[in-house]
Amino acid sequence: MTVKKDAVVEMHYTLKNDADDVIDSSQGKEPMPFIQGHGNIIPGLEKALEGMKVGESCDVSI
């Protein structure tokens, strides 16, 4: 599956600040679900995820 508009996506994330301190994480919990292309997550993150495939990972700075 490729992440594209209207796709139901589940992802794990780790949110860090500029000092690399972990602020929030889904690791060890359920993945975060959302529908791609509907503005349910931060726009820069949604754009970065577009076109990714299942199992891929990425680092995104917003």
Z-matrix of the N, CA and C atoms (Angstrom, degrees):
N
C 1 1.441
C 2 1.521 1 109.87
N 3 1.300 2 115.81 1 140.79
C 4 1.459 3 122.70 2 176.60
C 5 1.522 4 108.81 3 -110.46
N 6 1.321 5 116.69 4 139.57
C 7 1.463 6 120.76 5 177.26
C 8 1.522 7 108.22 6 -71.46
N 9 1.335 8 115.60 7 119.26
C 10 1.461 9 121.98 8 179.12
C 11 1.522 10 108.27 9 -149.77
N 12 1.313 11 116.96 10 169.31
C 13 1.463 12 122.07 11 -177.48
C 14 1.523 13 110.40 12 -51.48
N 15 1.308 14 115.34 13 137.50
C 16 1.467 15 125.88 14 178.58
C 17 1.526 16 114.20 15 75.47
N 18 1.335 17 118.51 16 -0.95
C 19 1.467 18 120.55 17 177.59
C 20 1.530 19 109.59 18 -75.10
N 21 1.323 20 116.09 19 138.43
C 22 1.460 21 120.96 20 172.44
C 23 1.526 22 106.47 21 -83.75
N 24 1.316 23 116.07 22 120.00
C 25 1.466 24 122.28 23 -173.70
C 26 1.527 25 108.87 24 -119.71
N 27 1.314 26 116.55 25 142.03
C 28 1.456 27 122.57 26 170.23
C 29 1.516 28 107.04 27 -123.10
N 30 1.329 29 116.21 28 133.56
C 31 1.464 30 118.65 29 -178.69
C 32 1.516 31 110.81 30 -142.62
N 33 1.319 32 114.57 31 150.72
C 34 1.458 33 121.55 32 169.10
C 35 1.517 34 107.04 33 -95.13
N 36 1.321 35 116.05 34 149.61
C 37 1.462 36 120.43 35 -178.29
C 38 1.520 37 110.00 36 -145.00
N 39 1.317 38 115.04 37 158.02
C 40 1.458 39 122.92 38 168.98
C 41 1.517 40 106.45 39 -133.76
N 42 1.318 41 116.59 40 120.57
C 43 1.461 42 122.88 41 -179.10
C 44 1.522 43 108.73 42 -99.88
N 45 1.346 44 115.64 43 123.71
C 46 1.463 45 120.95 44 -179.71
C 47 1.523 46 109.74 45 -124.55
N 48 1.336 47 116.17 46 154.20
C 49 1.460 48 120.25 47 174.24
C 50 1.528 49 109.48 48 -91.22
N 51 1.335 50 116.40 49 -176.26
C 52 1.470 51 120.80 50 -177.48
C 53 1.529 52 113.09 51 -63.48
N 54 1.327 53 117.22 52 -22.92
C 55 1.465 54 121.20 53 178.63
C 56 1.529 55 111.35 54 -87.88
N 57 1.333 56 116.83 55 6.32
C 58 1.463 57 124.11 56 178.68
C 59 1.531 58 113.23 57 70.51
N 60 1.349 59 116.57 58 19.19
C 61 1.461 60 121.05 59 174.84
C 62 1.527 61 108.70 60 -80.87
N 63 1.327 62 117.52 61 136.28
C 64 1.465 63 121.34 62 177.92
C 65 1.527 64 108.79 63 -74.37
N 66 1.331 65 115.58 64 123.71
C 67 1.463 66 122.09 65 179.52
C 68 1.526 67 110.15 66 -97.67
N 69 1.319 68 117.06 67 -38.02
C 70 1.464 69 122.24 68 179.92
C 71 1.522 70 107.92 69 -157.38
N 72 1.315 71 116.00 70 154.27
C 73 1.456 72 120.52 71 179.31
C 74 1.524 73 109.73 72 -157.63
N 75 1.314 74 115.95 73 148.41
C 76 1.466 75 120.96 74 174.81
C 77 1.527 76 110.95 75 -99.33
N 78 1.312 77 117.90 76 -0.92
C 79 1.464 78 120.89 77 -179.17
C 80 1.527 79 109.65 78 -60.65
N 81 1.321 80 116.74 79 133.05
C 82 1.455 81 121.91 80 -177.98
C 83 1.519 82 112.80 81 82.44
N 84 1.329 83 116.26 82 2.89
C 85 1.468 84 122.55 83 179.23
C 86 1.524 85 108.11 84 -126.31
N 87 1.308 86 116.12 85 -174.90
C 88 1.461 87 121.24 86 174.96
C 89 1.531 88 109.39 87 -71.35
N 90 1.339 89 118.84 88 146.33
C 91 1.465 90 120.35 89 175.89
C 92 1.532 91 110.48 90 -67.08
N 93 1.320 92 116.08 91 156.25
C 94 1.460 93 121.94 92 179.89
C 95 1.530 94 109.58 93 -82.96
N 96 1.333 95 118.65 94 120.81
C 97 1.471 96 120.59 95 178.19
C 98 1.529 97 111.44 96 -91.65
N 99 1.329 98 116.61 97 148.20
C 100 1.464 99 121.85 98 173.43
C 101 1.520 100 108.66 99 -161.32
N 102 1.321 101 116.41 100 166.17
C 103 1.466 102 121.79 101 176.09
C 104 1.523 103 107.39 102 -105.25
N 105 1.315 104 116.76 103 119.09
C 106 1.466 105 122.85 104 -176.97
C 107 1.525 106 111.06 105 -63.43
N 108 1.329 107 114.93 106 137.20
C 109 1.458 108 121.03 107 173.76
C 110 1.512 109 115.20 108 85.48
N 111 1.325 110 117.86 109 9.77
C 112 1.461 111 121.23 110 -178.30
C 113 1.524 112 112.52 111 -114.68
N 114 1.331 113 117.91 112 11.49
C 115 1.458 114 121.29 113 177.03
C 116 1.519 115 114.14 114 70.09
N 117 1.325 116 117.37 115 24.73
C 118 1.465 117 121.03 116 -179.64
C 119 1.526 118 113.12 117 -81.90
N 120 1.323 119 117.37 118 -13.92
C 121 1.465 120 121.81 119 178.29
C 122 1.528 121 108.16 120 -130.89
N 123 1.312 122 117.18 121 173.96
C 124 1.467 123 122.47 122 179.87
C 125 1.529 124 109.33 123 -55.33
N 126 1.347 125 117.55 124 129.70
C 127 1.475 126 120.35 125 -175.69
C 128 1.531 127 114.51 126 -53.62
N 129 1.323 128 118.39 127 -40.75
C 130 1.463 129 120.50 128 179.98
C 131 1.519 130 112.48 129 -64.48
N 132 1.321 131 116.59 130 -34.74
C 133 1.464 132 120.80 131 177.19
C 134 1.519 133 110.11 132 -71.57
N 135 1.320 134 116.57 133 -42.82
C 136 1.464 135 120.55 134 178.54
C 137 1.532 136 110.41 135 -58.94
N 138 1.321 137 116.38 136 -42.59
C 139 1.471 138 120.99 137 179.36
C 140 1.530 139 110.91 138 -64.65
N 141 1.333 140 117.09 139 -41.51
C 142 1.470 141 121.20 140 -178.78
C 143 1.530 142 111.92 141 -66.22
N 144 1.325 143 117.18 142 -31.51
C 145 1.465 144 120.89 143 -177.85
C 146 1.525 145 113.12 144 -80.35
N 147 1.331 146 117.32 145 -21.87
C 148 1.466 147 121.83 146 -178.59
C 149 1.529 148 110.22 147 -54.65
N 150 1.323 149 116.66 148 125.59
C 151 1.460 150 121.83 149 177.56
C 152 1.519 151 115.04 150 90.85
N 153 1.335 152 117.45 151 -8.57
C 154 1.468 153 119.19 152 178.52
C 155 1.524 154 110.15 153 -70.12
N 156 1.319 155 115.70 154 159.00
C 157 1.459 156 121.79 155 -179.97
C 158 1.532 157 109.82 156 -113.35
N 159 1.319 158 115.96 157 159.62
C 160 1.463 159 122.14 158 179.00
C 161 1.526 160 109.75 159 -53.45
N 162 1.328 161 116.46 160 133.09
C 163 1.457 162 122.16 161 177.53
C 164 1.516 163 114.52 162 90.92
N 165 1.332 164 118.31 163 -14.88
C 166 1.462 165 120.74 164 178.20
C 167 1.526 166 109.77 165 -74.74
N 168 1.323 167 115.17 166 157.27
C 169 1.461 168 120.33 167 175.15
C 170 1.519 169 108.66 168 -133.02
N 171 1.320 170 115.47 169 160.61
C 172 1.463 171 119.85 170 179.02
C 173 1.519 172 109.16 171 -155.00
N 174 1.320 173 115.54 172 160.82
C 175 1.460 174 123.03 173 172.35
C 176 1.515 175 106.64 174 -109.15
N 177 1.319 176 116.67 175 130.85
C 178 1.460 177 121.52 176 -178.55
C 179 1.517 178 108.41 177 -127.56
N 180 1.326 179 117.46 178 127.34
C 181 1.467 180 122.26 179 174.08
C 182 1.517 181 108.14 180 -104.75
N 183 1.321 182 114.97 181 126.77
C 184 1.466 183 119.47 182 -177.78
C 185 1.513 184 108.79 183 -123.80
